[in-house]
Amino acid sequence: DIDFCDGFYINGDVLDDKVVIRYRKNGDVIHKFGGGSKSLGDFMTDKKISNRLKDRLPIIARENEVLYVGGTSISSLVKINEKTNIIYKITMEKY
């Protein structure tokens, strides 16, 4: 199971009307903080997310670019910087 954190802060300035909340699908990619990108499936395996949860975690995405992985990570594309005007906090609760 996932050890959910208290929340993630994302740069709201980069969000647009193409951003949706959905489940993962083939071709999804996440941009890592250390640089580069990785398929979402490989990223979830590296994060040790169980196969049982991989298809059940909500993600926030713009087309095939994953911006947030339910309760675990955000993409470098939405990191906050000195020019950020809008900041959103995303939390996920386990029921």
VOPA-374658 format. One line per 2 residues: their letters; for each residue y negated, x, z negated of N, C-alpha, C, O. Coordinates in nm, 3 decimals. Atoms other than C-alpha are relative to their C-alpha. Layout:
N
a	Y/X/Z/Y/X/Z/Y/X/Z/Y/X/Z ~ ...
END
This chain:
95
di	0.119/0.082/0.000/0.000/0.000/0.000/-0.125/0.086/0.000/-0.121/0.206/-0.028 ~ 0.127/-0.071/-0.011/-0.362/0.095/0.043/-0.073/-0.003/-0.134/-0.072/-0.105/-0.203
df	0.085/-0.007/0.117/-0.581/0.210/-0.243/-0.143/-0.026/0.047/-0.211/0.066/0.090 ~ 0.132/0.037/-0.052/-0.900/0.021/-0.151/-0.111/0.064/-0.082/-0.103/0.071/-0.205
cd	0.113/-0.059/0.069/-1.228/0.191/-0.233/-0.103/-0.109/-0.030/-0.084/-0.225/0.006 ~ 0.103/0.096/0.039/-1.543/0.024/-0.367/-0.082/-0.051/0.118/-0.154/-0.150/0.104
gf	0.073/0.045/-0.117/-1.688/-0.009/-0.020/-0.047/0.116/0.086/-0.045/0.232/0.045 ~ 0.051/-0.098/-0.094/-1.826/0.171/0.280/-0.138/-0.043/0.045/-0.165/-0.161/0.064
yi	0.135/0.026/-0.050/-2.187/0.199/0.391/-0.005/0.042/0.146/0.036/0.153/0.182 ~ 0.007/-0.032/-0.142/-2.251/0.184/0.763/-0.142/-0.018/0.052/-0.222/-0.092/-0.006
ng	0.130/0.004/-0.065/-2.552/0.230/0.988/-0.009/-0.128/0.084/0.051/-0.137/0.191 ~ 0.015/0.126/-0.070/-2.651/-0.121/1.093/-0.082/0.009/0.127/-0.076/-0.081/0.211
dv	0.083/-0.017/-0.120/-2.891/0.013/1.356/0.084/0.012/0.126/0.036/-0.019/0.235 ~ -0.083/-0.023/-0.118/-2.600/0.093/1.589/0.088/-0.120/0.035/0.160/-0.116/0.134
ld	-0.080/0.118/-0.029/-2.439/-0.251/1.572/-0.071/-0.087/0.102/-0.194/-0.095/0.104 ~ 0.057/0.088/-0.101/-2.490/-0.492/1.860/0.087/-0.124/0.016/0.180/-0.144/-0.061
dk	-0.073/0.127/-0.015/-2.361/-0.825/1.990/0.140/0.017/0.058/0.210/-0.083/0.078 ~ -0.137/-0.026/-0.048/-2.042/-0.660/2.123/0.095/0.033/-0.115/0.215/0.048/-0.093
vv	-0.081/-0.036/0.117/-1.918/-0.580/1.771/0.073/-0.123/-0.051/0.013/-0.229/-0.071 ~ -0.084/0.111/0.048/-1.631/-0.799/1.650/0.091/0.047/-0.113/0.116/0.166/-0.130
ir	-0.104/-0.025/0.100/-1.388/-0.824/1.361/0.130/-0.052/0.060/0.137/-0.166/0.106 ~ -0.128/0.037/-0.061/-1.028/-0.828/1.483/0.109/0.088/-0.057/0.085/0.167/-0.148
yr	-0.110/-0.089/0.035/-0.689/-0.664/1.445/0.016/0.105/0.109/-0.039/0.089/0.218 ~ -0.014/-0.110/-0.095/-0.586/-0.344/1.622/0.071/-0.045/0.127/0.147/-0.142/0.128
kn	-0.069/0.024/-0.127/-0.471/-0.339/1.982/0.016/0.132/0.073/-0.049/0.231/0.038 ~ -0.023/-0.122/-0.078/-0.347/-0.083/2.232/-0.129/0.051/0.059/-0.211/-0.026/0.108
gd	0.118/-0.062/-0.057/-0.613/0.161/2.344/-0.113/0.022/-0.098/-0.214/0.083/-0.063 ~ 0.105/-0.020/0.100/-0.817/0.154/2.022/-0.011/0.147/-0.037/0.089/0.218/-0.050
vi	0.030/-0.139/0.033/-0.982/0.486/1.935/-0.100/0.003/-0.113/-0.188/-0.083/-0.121 ~ 0.099/-0.019/0.107/-1.169/0.607/1.626/-0.056/0.141/0.012/0.016/0.237/0.038
hk	0.068/-0.130/-0.002/-1.424/0.889/1.618/-0.003/0.053/-0.143/-0.059/-0.011/-0.232 ~ -0.016/-0.057/0.134/-1.352/1.114/1.321/-0.126/0.072/-0.044/-0.205/0.119/0.038
fg	0.117/-0.068/0.055/-1.614/1.263/1.090/-0.001/0.149/0.032/-0.108/0.207/0.050 ~ -0.007/-0.143/-0.029/-1.493/1.616/1.158/-0.022/0.033/0.147/-0.024/0.150/0.185
gg	0.017/-0.020/-0.144/-1.548/1.567/1.529/0.124/-0.045/0.074/0.234/-0.046/0.018 ~ -0.110/0.044/-0.083/-1.330/1.443/1.809/0.039/-0.143/-0.026/-0.016/-0.209/-0.115
sk	-0.047/0.137/0.016/-1.150/1.116/1.843/0.153/0.001/-0.001/0.217/0.099/0.036 ~ -0.145/0.011/0.013/-0.797/0.993/1.785/0.038/-0.145/0.023/-0.041/-0.236/-0.005
sl	-0.046/0.137/-0.014/-0.594/0.688/1.874/0.008/-0.062/-0.139/0.039/0.006/-0.236 ~ -0.003/0.067/0.130/-0.611/0.430/1.597/0.139/0.007/-0.062/0.152/0.025/-0.183
gd	-0.136/-0.007/0.053/-0.233/0.429/1.563/0.029/0.134/-0.065/0.084/0.139/-0.175 ~ -0.020/-0.133/0.058/-0.221/0.806/1.507/-0.085/0.020/-0.125/-0.040/0.079/-0.223
fm	0.090/-0.010/0.115/-0.519/0.785/1.271/0.061/-0.071/-0.121/0.060/-0.017/-0.232 ~ -0.061/0.075/0.110/-0.344/0.519/1.062/0.124/0.071/-0.053/0.149/0.070/-0.174
td	-0.117/-0.077/0.044/-0.026/0.728/1.052/-0.046/0.118/-0.086/0.013/0.144/-0.191 ~ 0.053/-0.113/0.077/-0.229/1.029/0.932/-0.050/-0.044/-0.137/-0.039/0.030/-0.235
kk	0.050/0.055/0.127/-0.384/0.808/0.660/0.112/-0.060/-0.085/0.089/-0.112/-0.194 ~ -0.119/0.049/0.070/-0.030/0.708/0.558/-0.005/-0.151/-0.026/0.039/-0.199/-0.130
is	0.000/0.145/0.007/-0.089/0.338/0.623/0.138/-0.047/0.049/0.182/-0.009/0.157 ~ -0.136/0.042/-0.034/0.250/0.168/0.626/0.002/-0.084/0.127/-0.096/-0.151/0.161
nr	-0.017/0.079/-0.122/0.380/0.010/0.945/-0.019/-0.148/-0.029/-0.068/-0.223/0.056 ~ 0.013/0.140/0.041/0.385/-0.319/0.757/-0.147/-0.045/0.000/-0.176/-0.161/0.028
lk	0.142/0.035/0.010/0.005/-0.308/0.715/-0.080/0.028/0.126/-0.187/-0.031/0.145 ~ 0.080/-0.042/-0.115/-0.108/-0.151/1.042/-0.052/-0.115/0.084/-0.167/-0.111/0.130
dr	0.043/0.113/-0.082/-0.124/-0.481/1.230/-0.066/-0.110/-0.081/-0.108/-0.212/-0.025 ~ 0.058/0.103/0.087/-0.258/-0.675/0.932/-0.137/0.038/-0.054/-0.206/-0.046/-0.112
lp	0.131/-0.043/0.048/-0.568/-0.470/0.849/-0.108/-0.042/0.099/-0.096/-0.013/0.218 ~ 0.110/0.032/-0.092/-0.890/-0.610/0.993/-0.076/0.127/0.035/-0.089/0.219/-0.047
ii	0.086/-0.111/-0.042/-1.103/-0.368/1.191/-0.129/-0.059/0.055/-0.134/-0.175/0.096 ~ 0.124/0.034/-0.069/-1.460/-0.380/1.315/-0.005/0.093/0.120/0.010/0.214/0.106
ar	-0.006/-0.080/-0.122/-1.480/-0.265/1.675/-0.102/-0.047/0.103/-0.147/-0.161/0.102 ~ 0.078/0.029/-0.120/-1.695/-0.249/1.985/0.089/0.039/0.116/0.110/0.157/0.142
en	-0.099/-0.021/-0.105/-1.453/-0.289/2.274/0.115/0.080/-0.059/0.179/0.031/-0.152 ~ -0.114/-0.075/0.056/-1.193/-0.014/2.209/-0.043/0.106/-0.102/0.041/0.183/-0.149
ev	0.049/-0.096/0.100/-1.415/0.193/1.972/0.005/-0.064/-0.138/-0.067/-0.161/-0.165 ~ -0.014/0.053/0.135/-1.313/0.128/1.613/-0.110/0.060/-0.087/-0.128/0.182/-0.092
ly	0.110/-0.043/0.086/-1.607/0.142/1.371/0.038/-0.001/-0.147/-0.020/0.072/-0.228 ~ -0.043/0.013/0.139/-1.429/0.044/1.049/0.146/-0.043/-0.002/0.187/-0.131/0.073
vg	-0.141/0.036/0.019/-1.065/0.029/0.943/0.012/-0.059/-0.139/-0.008/0.010/-0.239 ~ -0.007/0.078/0.123/-1.012/-0.236/0.674/0.031/0.074/-0.128/0.146/0.111/-0.153
gt	-0.016/-0.057/0.133/-1.066/-0.082/0.333/0.032/0.148/-0.006/0.056/0.201/-0.114 ~ -0.045/-0.140/0.004/-0.986/0.275/0.439/-0.099/0.101/0.056/-0.115/0.209/-0.002
si	0.081/-0.102/-0.068/-1.234/0.448/0.674/-0.106/-0.062/0.090/-0.096/-0.178/0.129 ~ 0.097/0.036/-0.102/-1.539/0.430/0.897/-0.003/0.109/0.106/0.041/0.222/0.083
ss	0.014/-0.094/-0.110/-1.609/0.599/1.227/-0.127/0.082/-0.018/-0.222/0.038/-0.083 ~ 0.121/-0.081/0.002/-1.859/0.881/1.266/-0.113/-0.068/0.079/-0.229/-0.033/0.062
lv	0.102/0.070/-0.079/-2.039/0.647/1.510/-0.091/-0.087/-0.086/-0.202/-0.120/-0.043 ~ 0.081/0.086/0.086/-2.167/0.437/1.218/-0.045/0.071/-0.128/-0.084/0.006/-0.225
ki	0.044/-0.071/0.121/-2.250/0.710/0.969/-0.151/-0.011/-0.014/-0.225/-0.017/0.084 ~ 0.142/0.013/0.032/-2.586/0.685/0.799/-0.067/0.136/0.017/-0.010/0.239/-0.019
ne	0.076/-0.123/-0.014/-2.850/0.943/0.885/-0.145/-0.024/-0.043/-0.179/-0.133/-0.086 ~ 0.139/0.009/0.047/-3.217/1.012/0.808/-0.083/-0.102/0.078/-0.190/-0.142/0.030
kt	0.074/0.097/-0.081/-3.330/0.771/1.084/0.052/-0.143/-0.017/-0.001/-0.236/0.044 ~ -0.059/0.132/0.021/-3.117/0.477/0.964/-0.099/-0.093/-0.068/-0.157/-0.058/-0.171
ni	0.088/0.102/0.059/-3.323/0.163/0.895/0.079/-0.111/-0.069/0.035/-0.163/-0.172 ~ -0.081/0.110/0.053/-3.049/-0.095/0.829/0.133/0.056/-0.048/0.204/0.123/0.026
iy	-0.126/-0.046/0.058/-2.757/-0.022/0.598/0.078/-0.121/-0.049/0.026/-0.205/-0.121 ~ -0.089/0.105/0.047/-2.463/-0.255/0.542/0.108/0.061/-0.086/0.158/0.170/-0.059
ki	-0.114/-0.039/0.082/-2.206/-0.226/0.268/0.115/-0.094/0.033/0.100/-0.216/0.028 ~ -0.119/0.079/-0.032/-1.858/-0.341/0.367/0.103/0.021/-0.110/0.139/0.135/-0.143
tm	-0.104/-0.007/0.103/-1.605/-0.422/0.098/0.117/-0.088/0.043/0.101/-0.183/0.120 ~ -0.119/0.079/-0.030/-1.255/-0.556/0.120/0.075/-0.021/-0.130/0.102/0.074/-0.203
ek	-0.070/0.032/0.123/-1.077/-0.733/-0.162/0.145/-0.035/0.029/0.177/-0.097/0.130 ~ -0.143/0.031/-0.013/-0.704/-0.758/-0.209/0.028/-0.127/-0.081/-0.007/-0.135/-0.199
y	-0.034/0.126/0.067/-0.580/-1.108/-0.293/0.148/-0.010/-0.020/0.197/-0.108/-0.075
END
